[in-house]
Amino acid sequence: MNWTKLTTLDNRFQADLLTDALDKAEIPFLIREYKDTAYDGLFVSQKGWGTVMVSEDRLDEARRILEEFKGAWADPQG
């Protein structure tokens, strides 16, 4: 399976919401966290909390789901 980057996340909350939606849509995904215990999260502000990788053949569908979440993150009062 080929993996491709979908997005970079700011925090664990975003990761939980997005991966729950991807899971329900049965889109294969991987999470790569950028936490580094040696530096106590020093690079999270530069790199983000982590990256979501999705199956390349489901990228378009995953992007549609991501767009829905970006709207919710931008305006939580929706």
Secondary structure as GFF3:
##gff-version 3
##sequence-region A 1 78
A	DSSP	beta_strand	3	9	.	.	.	ID=ss1
A	DSSP	alpha_helix	12	24	.	.	.	ID=ss2
A	DSSP	beta_strand	29	33	.	.	.	ID=ss3
A	DSSP	three_ten_helix	37	39	.	.	.	ID=ss4
A	DSSP	alpha_helix	44	47	.	.	.	ID=ss5
A	DSSP	beta_strand	50	55	.	.	.	ID=ss6
A	DSSP	three_ten_helix	56	58	.	.	.	ID=ss7
A	DSSP	alpha_helix	59	74	.	.	.	ID=ss8
###
